Amino acid sequence: MRSQFIFSLSICVLCPFLLIDARIFSLEMHHRFSDPMKEWSRRSRTNSQVHNWPEKGTIEYYALLASHDHALHRRTLSTLDGGGALTFSDGNATFRISSLGFLHYTTVMLGTPGMKFLVALDTGSDLFWVPCHCVKCASTIDSPYTYDFGLSIYDQERSSTSKNVTCNNDLCTYYDSCNDASSLCPYYVSYVSSETSTSGILLEDVLHLRTLDNDQEFIQAYVTFGCGQVQTGSFIDIAAPNGLFGLGFEKVSVPSVLFREGYAANSFSMCFGQDGKGRINFGDKGSLDQEETPFNMNSLHPTYNVNVNQVRVGTTVLDLKFTAVFDTGTSFTYLVDPSYTMLSDSFHLHVRDKRRPPDPRMPFEYCYIMSSNTSTSLIPGMSLTLDGGGQMVVYDPIIVISNPHEFVYCLAIVKSQELNIIGQNFMTGYRIVFDREKLVLGWKKFDCYGIDDNSKALGPKPVNYA
């Protein structure tokens, strides 16, 4: 999810090295299409759309995912206007939630006493915000998530550790709306394409964390966050109704704060399991044997962008060279031409099954009808070669769609008119490390359930055609 900030923030990618204990903070993620979250959404009496969410594996399911991806990608073109491990105190699991904006979620505890929020995790934006002093917020009354996650509206009066952020703070650059230096600092973040935004004031309070070692030390780290008084667009009903956790490069993001205050190394990792669950670990710099590639840094709007130099499809090596953003908030992978056509045509040449006629409901062009004797070996393998020579095997290059009379599989790449994005489907089976100190992306096979992944590496997941 990309945003344009009305207040501008300085970039902390060249901060001096700090001596930091080996600690990693982590949390669990949920995806909006996971079965338990889908069931919770069906219990809602406030969201009229929950009864219409498509079943996983259907054409409607993948069409909706791609439609949401396109909305997010349009936002990426907007401009700015204005090692040890640590985890959240509730744990490090993340989940795909089926009814909440196609995003991955986790629970965080903020304030004293702690108030719990179910927040969307977003590498495409920076500000951490939660509903607060609401003028217009999504309702938590009778929400299907209130019982299971204890959703909250942040109450500054309830928290003994809450602090105001005034207009003379170096994070407050939207000072044109300030009456004087001692006024409360306003913020406004616009998520352009969906007419989705959040606005309010900046506050400080403690975010409850704990170490992942055997001692499980509990830590209260002061962070700056948005007290979201007015939400619009999809924040009201479908995406991030209880807050959003920005993971970008900017100074206000929580990874930047944890590094700047000496709590964790300037790095974090995310993994995406086959079962819709994952992990996010703050301070995780990965392992010595992981593959790495450097980021392409844009000083005006830094993103997790890398160079792809080759793509292998089956036995064919394509000399494709393009840049792509590793975006954990995108479901599928998106490529512009000529890369899209070259890769797709090569995949088609390796497939033996009959190609299915185009379906206007489908976001994918290259779909095939499974024959009764099809085996996983007939589906061509795929891998990316990135700067530095590291190879990333794509374990999930296809999606399988079940129809009443046939099984169909599609190459899960969508043609883009704007930019290249490596989405979640290409990251499945890996721990992806966003090392903001070395300015590299790291990756290694991982199952998301352990810290030491040497004994739990994933291999290619076969497609079940039964």
C-alpha positions as CSV (number, residue, x, y, z in Angstrom):
1,M,0.0,0.0,0.0
2,R,1.6,3.2,-1.2
3,S,1.0,6.6,0.3
4,Q,1.7,10.2,-0.3
5,F,2.7,12.1,2.8
6,I,1.6,15.7,3.3
7,F,4.4,15.9,5.9
8,S,7.9,15.1,4.6
9,L,10.4,13.0,6.6
10,S,14.2,12.8,6.5
11,I,15.7,9.4,5.4
12,C,17.8,7.5,7.9
13,V,19.6,5.1,5.5
14,L,23.1,6.4,6.3
15,C,22.8,6.6,10.1
16,P,26.0,6.0,12.0
17,F,26.6,2.4,13.2
18,L,25.3,1.7,16.7
19,L,26.4,-1.1,19.0
20,I,23.2,-3.1,19.5
21,D,22.6,-6.3,21.4
22,A,21.7,-9.2,19.2
23,R,17.9,-9.0,19.6
24,I,15.1,-9.5,17.1
25,F,11.5,-8.5,17.7
26,S,8.9,-10.5,15.7
27,L,5.1,-10.9,15.2
28,E,2.6,-13.1,13.4
29,M,0.9,-12.1,10.2
30,H,-2.7,-12.9,9.0
31,H,-3.9,-12.7,5.4
32,R,-7.4,-11.5,4.5
33,F,-8.2,-14.8,2.7
34,S,-7.2,-17.2,5.5
35,D,-10.0,-19.6,6.5
36,P,-10.3,-18.6,10.2
37,M,-10.3,-14.9,9.3
38,K,-12.9,-15.4,6.6
39,E,-15.1,-17.2,9.2
40,W,-14.7,-14.3,11.6
41,S,-15.6,-11.8,8.9
42,R,-18.8,-13.8,8.2
43,R,-19.9,-13.1,11.8
44,S,-19.9,-9.4,11.2
45,R,-23.1,-7.5,11.2
46,T,-21.5,-4.2,10.2
47,N,-19.8,-5.1,6.9
48,S,-22.3,-5.9,4.1
49,Q,-19.5,-7.2,1.8
50,V,-18.4,-10.1,3.9
51,H,-21.0,-12.5,2.6
52,N,-19.7,-11.9,-1.0
53,W,-16.1,-12.8,-0.5
54,P,-15.2,-15.5,-3.1
55,E,-14.0,-19.0,-2.2
56,K,-10.3,-19.6,-2.4
57,G,-9.3,-21.2,-5.7
58,T,-12.2,-19.7,-7.8
59,I,-11.9,-17.3,-10.7
60,E,-13.6,-14.6,-8.6
61,Y,-11.0,-15.1,-5.8
62,Y,-8.0,-14.4,-8.0
63,A,-9.8,-11.6,-9.9
64,L,-10.5,-9.8,-6.6
65,L,-6.9,-10.2,-5.5
66,A,-5.5,-8.8,-8.8
67,S,-8.1,-5.9,-8.7
68,H,-6.8,-4.9,-5.3
69,D,-3.2,-5.2,-6.4
70,H,-3.9,-2.8,-9.3
71,A,-5.3,-0.2,-6.9
72,L,-2.2,-0.5,-4.7
73,H,0.1,-0.2,-7.7
74,R,-1.5,3.0,-8.9
75,R,-0.6,4.5,-5.5
76,T,3.1,3.7,-6.0
77,L,3.2,6.4,-8.6
78,S,2.2,9.2,-6.3
79,T,4.8,11.6,-5.0
80,L,5.6,13.0,-1.6
81,D,3.7,16.2,-0.8
82,G,4.8,17.6,2.2
83,G,21.2,-9.1,15.3
84,G,19.2,-10.6,18.1
85,A,15.5,-10.7,17.6
86,L,12.6,-8.7,19.0
87,T,8.9,-9.4,18.6
88,F,5.6,-7.8,19.7
89,S,4.6,-8.8,23.2
90,D,1.7,-10.9,21.8
91,G,4.1,-13.0,19.6
92,N,5.5,-13.0,16.1
93,A,2.9,-14.7,14.0
94,T,1.3,-12.9,11.1
95,F,-1.9,-13.9,9.3
96,R,-3.7,-13.5,6.0
97,I,-7.1,-12.1,6.6
98,S,-9.7,-12.8,4.0
99,S,-12.0,-9.9,4.5
100,L,-9.6,-7.0,5.3
101,G,-8.0,-5.5,2.2
102,F,-5.8,-8.4,1.0
103,L,-3.2,-7.5,3.6
104,H,-1.2,-9.3,6.2
105,Y,-2.0,-8.5,9.8
106,T,-0.7,-8.8,13.3
107,T,-1.7,-7.7,16.8
108,V,0.3,-5.0,18.7
109,M,0.0,-3.6,22.2
110,L,0.3,0.2,22.6
111,G,0.2,2.4,25.7
112,T,0.0,1.8,29.5
113,P,-2.0,-0.2,30.3
114,G,-1.7,-1.8,26.9
115,M,-4.4,-1.4,24.3
116,K,-4.5,-4.0,21.5
117,F,-4.8,-3.3,17.8
118,L,-5.1,-5.5,14.8
119,V,-2.8,-3.7,12.3
120,A,-2.0,-4.2,8.6
121,L,1.6,-4.6,7.8
122,D,2.8,-2.4,4.9
123,T,6.3,-2.1,3.4
124,G,5.0,0.5,1.0
125,S,4.3,3.3,3.6
126,D,6.0,4.5,6.7
127,L,3.6,5.8,9.4
128,F,2.2,3.6,12.1
129,W,-1.3,4.8,12.9
130,V,-4.3,3.6,14.9
131,P,-7.9,4.9,15.4
132,C,-8.0,7.5,18.1
133,H,-10.2,10.4,19.2
134,C,-12.4,9.3,16.4
135,V,-14.4,11.7,14.3
136,K,-14.7,9.1,11.5
137,C,-13.3,5.6,12.1
138,A,-14.3,2.0,11.4
139,S,-16.6,0.6,14.1
140,T,-15.2,-1.9,16.6
141,I,-18.6,-2.5,18.1
142,D,-19.9,-5.9,17.1
143,S,-16.9,-6.3,14.8
144,P,-16.0,-10.0,14.1
145,Y,-12.5,-9.2,15.2
146,T,-13.2,-7.6,18.6
147,Y,-13.7,-10.9,20.4
148,D,-10.8,-12.7,18.9
149,F,-8.2,-9.8,18.9
150,G,-9.6,-7.4,21.5
151,L,-9.7,-4.4,19.1
152,S,-9.3,-1.0,20.6
153,I,-9.8,2.7,20.0
154,Y,-6.7,4.5,21.3
155,D,-7.6,6.6,24.3
156,Q,-4.9,9.1,25.3
157,E,-6.4,9.7,28.7
158,R,-6.2,6.0,29.5
159,S,-2.4,5.7,28.9
160,S,-0.1,7.0,31.6
161,T,2.8,7.0,29.1
162,S,1.2,9.0,26.3
163,K,3.0,12.1,25.1
164,N,2.0,14.9,22.7
165,V,4.1,15.6,19.7
166,T,4.3,19.4,19.1
167,C,5.0,21.4,16.0
168,N,8.6,22.0,16.9
169,N,9.3,18.2,16.8
170,D,11.6,17.3,13.9
171,L,9.1,14.8,12.6
172,C,6.4,17.5,12.3
173,T,6.9,19.2,8.9
174,Y,3.2,19.9,8.3
175,Y,3.7,23.0,10.3
176,D,1.7,25.3,8.0
177,S,-1.4,24.2,9.9
178,C,0.3,24.9,13.3
179,N,-0.7,28.0,15.3
180,D,2.6,28.0,17.1
181,A,5.6,25.8,18.0
182,S,3.7,24.3,21.0
183,S,0.6,23.3,19.1
184,L,-0.1,19.6,18.5
185,C,1.4,18.3,15.3
186,P,-1.2,17.4,12.7
187,Y,-0.6,14.7,10.0
188,Y,-2.4,13.7,6.8
189,V,-1.6,10.6,4.7
190,S,-3.4,10.1,1.4
191,Y,-3.5,6.6,-0.2
192,V,-4.3,8.1,-3.6
193,S,-6.0,5.6,-5.9
194,S,-8.7,4.4,-3.6
195,E,-9.5,7.8,-2.2
196,T,-8.3,6.3,1.1
197,S,-6.7,8.5,3.8
198,T,-6.0,9.0,7.5
199,S,-5.5,12.2,9.3
200,G,-5.2,13.3,12.9
201,I,-2.3,14.3,15.2
202,L,1.1,12.7,16.0
203,L,1.6,11.2,19.5
204,E,4.2,9.2,21.3
205,D,3.6,6.1,23.4
206,V,5.2,2.8,24.3
207,L,5.0,-0.1,22.0
208,H,5.2,-3.4,23.9
209,L,7.9,-5.7,22.6
210,R,9.8,-8.8,23.9
211,T,13.0,-10.5,22.9
212,L,12.9,-13.9,21.2
213,D,15.6,-15.5,23.4
214,N,14.9,-17.8,26.2
215,D,14.9,-15.0,28.8
216,Q,12.0,-13.2,26.9
217,E,12.9,-9.7,28.2
218,F,9.9,-7.4,27.9
219,I,10.7,-3.9,26.4
220,Q,8.7,-0.8,26.1
221,A,9.9,1.3,23.2
222,Y,8.6,4.8,22.7
223,V,7.4,5.3,19.1
224,T,5.8,8.1,17.2
225,F,2.5,7.2,15.7
226,G,-0.6,8.7,14.1
227,C,-3.7,9.3,16.3
228,G,-6.1,8.6,13.4
229,Q,-9.1,10.8,14.0
230,V,-10.5,10.7,10.5
231,Q,-10.3,7.7,8.1
232,T,-11.8,7.6,4.6
233,G,-12.2,5.1,1.8
234,S,-11.3,1.4,2.4
235,F,-10.0,2.1,5.9
236,I,-13.7,2.4,7.0
237,D,-14.7,-1.1,6.0
238,I,-12.3,-3.3,4.1
239,A,-8.6,-2.5,4.7
240,A,-6.9,-1.8,8.0
241,P,-9.9,-0.8,10.0
242,N,-7.9,-1.0,13.3
243,G,-4.7,0.7,12.1
244,L,-1.7,0.3,9.7
245,F,1.9,-0.5,10.5
246,G,4.2,1.2,8.0
247,L,7.6,-0.6,7.4
248,G,9.2,1.8,5.0
249,F,12.6,3.6,5.1
250,E,11.4,6.9,6.5
251,K,12.5,8.2,9.9
252,V,9.1,7.9,11.5
253,S,8.7,4.1,10.7
254,V,9.0,1.7,13.6
255,P,12.0,-0.2,12.2
256,S,13.8,3.2,11.9
257,V,12.9,4.1,15.5
258,L,14.0,0.7,16.9
259,F,17.4,1.2,15.2
260,R,17.8,4.8,16.1
261,E,17.0,4.2,19.8
262,G,19.4,1.2,20.0
263,Y,16.8,-1.6,20.5
264,A,17.5,-3.6,17.3
265,A,19.7,-3.7,14.3
266,N,18.5,-1.7,11.2
267,S,16.9,-4.6,9.5
268,F,13.8,-6.8,9.6
269,S,12.6,-10.0,8.0
270,M,9.3,-11.3,6.8
271,C,8.3,-14.8,5.7
272,F,5.2,-16.1,4.0
273,G,4.2,-19.7,4.6
274,Q,2.2,-22.0,2.3
275,D,-0.5,-22.1,5.0
276,G,-1.2,-18.3,5.0
277,K,0.8,-17.7,8.2
278,G,4.1,-16.0,8.5
279,R,6.5,-14.1,10.8
280,I,8.0,-10.6,11.0
281,N,11.2,-10.1,13.0
282,F,12.7,-6.8,13.9
283,G,16.5,-6.7,14.1
284,D,16.8,-9.9,12.0
285,K,19.8,-9.6,9.6
286,G,19.3,-13.1,8.3
287,S,22.1,-15.7,8.1
288,L,25.6,-15.9,6.7
289,D,24.6,-18.3,4.0
290,Q,21.6,-16.3,2.7
291,E,21.6,-14.9,-0.9
292,E,21.8,-11.1,-1.1
293,T,21.3,-8.4,-3.7
294,P,21.7,-4.6,-3.3
295,F,18.8,-2.1,-3.2
296,N,18.5,0.6,-5.8
297,M,18.1,3.6,-3.6
298,N,16.1,6.6,-4.7
299,S,16.8,9.4,-2.2
300,L,13.5,11.1,-2.9
301,H,11.3,8.1,-2.4
302,P,13.3,5.0,-1.2
303,T,11.8,1.6,-1.8
304,Y,12.9,-2.0,-1.6
305,N,13.9,-2.0,-5.3
306,V,16.4,-4.5,-6.9
307,N,17.8,-5.5,-10.3
308,V,16.8,-8.8,-12.0
309,N,19.4,-9.9,-14.6
310,Q,18.1,-13.2,-15.8
311,V,15.0,-15.4,-15.6
312,R,15.1,-19.2,-16.0
313,V,11.9,-20.8,-17.3
314,G,12.2,-24.6,-17.6
315,T,15.4,-25.2,-19.5
316,T,15.4,-21.8,-21.1
317,V,17.5,-18.9,-19.7
318,L,16.1,-15.5,-20.6
319,D,18.4,-12.5,-20.6
320,L,15.8,-10.2,-19.1
321,K,17.1,-7.2,-17.2
322,F,14.6,-5.1,-15.2
323,T,14.2,-3.5,-11.8
324,A,11.4,-4.6,-9.5
325,V,10.1,-3.7,-6.1
326,F,9.8,-6.5,-3.5
327,D,6.4,-5.6,-2.2
328,T,5.0,-7.9,0.6
329,G,1.6,-6.1,0.3
330,T,1.0,-7.4,-3.2
331,S,-0.5,-10.8,-3.9
332,F,0.9,-11.5,-7.3
333,T,3.9,-10.6,-9.4
334,Y,3.5,-7.8,-12.0
335,L,5.8,-7.2,-15.0
336,V,5.8,-4.7,-17.8
337,D,6.7,-5.5,-21.4
338,P,8.9,-6.8,-22.9
339,S,9.7,-8.8,-19.8
340,Y,6.1,-9.9,-19.3
341,T,5.6,-11.2,-22.9
342,M,9.1,-12.9,-23.0
343,L,8.6,-14.8,-19.7
344,S,5.0,-15.8,-20.5
345,D,5.8,-17.0,-24.0
346,S,8.6,-19.1,-22.7
347,F,6.4,-20.6,-20.0
348,H,3.8,-21.4,-22.7
349,L,6.4,-23.2,-24.9
350,H,7.2,-25.5,-22.0
351,V,3.7,-26.4,-21.1
352,R,2.1,-29.5,-22.7
353,D,-1.5,-29.0,-21.5
354,K,-4.2,-27.3,-23.6
355,R,-4.4,-23.5,-23.2
356,R,-7.7,-22.3,-21.9
357,P,-9.6,-19.6,-23.8
358,P,-9.2,-16.2,-22.3
359,D,-11.7,-15.3,-19.6
360,P,-12.4,-11.6,-19.0
361,R,-13.0,-12.3,-15.3
362,M,-9.4,-13.6,-14.9
363,P,-6.4,-11.3,-14.4
364,F,-4.1,-14.1,-15.9
365,E,-3.6,-14.6,-19.6
366,Y,-1.8,-17.9,-19.6
367,C,-4.1,-20.6,-18.2
368,Y,-4.3,-24.3,-19.0
369,I,-6.7,-27.2,-18.5
370,M,-5.2,-30.0,-16.5
371,S,-5.2,-33.3,-18.3
372,S,-5.9,-36.5,-16.3
373,N,-2.3,-37.6,-16.6
374,T,-0.7,-34.3,-15.7
375,S,2.1,-34.4,-13.1
376,T,4.1,-31.7,-11.4
377,S,7.1,-32.3,-13.6
378,L,5.2,-31.0,-16.6
379,I,4.9,-27.5,-15.1
380,P,8.1,-25.6,-15.9
381,G,10.3,-24.5,-13.0
382,M,11.3,-20.8,-12.7
383,S,14.0,-18.8,-11.0
384,L,15.3,-15.3,-10.9
385,T,19.0,-14.2,-11.0
386,L,19.5,-10.9,-9.2
387,D,22.5,-8.6,-9.0
388,G,25.3,-10.4,-7.3
389,G,24.5,-13.7,-8.9
390,G,22.1,-15.0,-6.3
391,Q,19.2,-17.1,-7.6
392,M,15.7,-17.2,-6.2
393,V,13.7,-20.3,-7.1
394,V,10.1,-19.5,-7.6
395,Y,8.2,-22.3,-5.7
396,D,4.7,-21.0,-6.5
397,P,4.7,-19.7,-10.2
398,I,1.2,-20.9,-10.7
399,I,-2.2,-20.8,-9.1
400,V,-4.8,-23.6,-9.4
401,I,-8.5,-22.8,-10.1
402,S,-11.2,-25.3,-9.4
403,N,-14.3,-25.2,-11.7
404,P,-17.3,-27.6,-11.5
405,H,-16.1,-29.5,-14.6
406,E,-12.3,-29.0,-14.7
407,F,-9.1,-28.0,-13.0
408,V,-7.2,-25.0,-14.4
409,Y,-3.8,-23.7,-13.6
410,C,-2.5,-20.3,-14.5
411,L,0.9,-18.6,-14.6
412,A,0.4,-16.2,-11.7
413,I,2.0,-13.1,-13.3
414,V,-0.1,-10.1,-14.3
415,K,0.8,-7.7,-17.1
416,S,1.5,-4.2,-15.7
417,Q,1.4,-0.9,-17.4
418,E,3.4,0.9,-14.7
419,L,6.2,-0.9,-12.9
420,N,7.6,-4.3,-12.0
421,I,6.6,-5.8,-8.7
422,I,7.7,-9.0,-7.1
423,G,4.7,-10.1,-5.1
424,Q,4.0,-12.5,-2.3
425,N,3.5,-15.5,-4.6
426,F,7.2,-15.3,-5.6
427,M,8.3,-14.9,-2.0
428,T,6.4,-18.0,-0.7
429,G,8.8,-20.4,1.1
430,Y,11.4,-17.8,1.9
431,R,12.5,-15.6,4.7
432,I,13.0,-12.2,3.0
433,V,15.4,-9.9,4.9
434,F,15.2,-6.1,4.4
435,D,18.6,-5.1,5.6
436,R,18.5,-1.3,5.7
437,E,22.0,-1.0,7.2
438,K,23.8,-2.9,4.4
439,L,21.1,-1.8,1.9
440,V,20.6,-5.3,0.6
441,L,17.7,-7.7,0.2
442,G,18.4,-11.2,1.6
443,W,16.6,-14.5,1.1
444,K,16.8,-18.1,2.2
445,K,14.3,-21.0,2.2
446,F,12.3,-21.0,5.4
447,D,9.1,-22.5,6.8
448,C,8.2,-19.5,9.1
449,Y,7.9,-21.7,12.2
450,G,11.4,-21.7,13.6
451,I,14.3,-19.3,14.2
452,D,17.0,-21.7,12.9
453,D,15.9,-22.6,9.4
454,N,18.7,-25.0,8.6
455,S,16.6,-28.1,9.3
456,K,13.3,-26.7,8.1
457,A,14.1,-25.5,4.6
458,L,11.3,-25.8,2.1
459,G,11.5,-27.5,-1.3
460,P,9.2,-27.0,-4.2
461,K,5.6,-27.7,-3.2
462,P,4.1,-30.1,-5.7
463,V,0.7,-29.3,-7.2
464,N,-2.0,-31.8,-6.2
465,Y,-4.0,-32.7,-9.2
466,A,-6.2,-35.3,-7.5
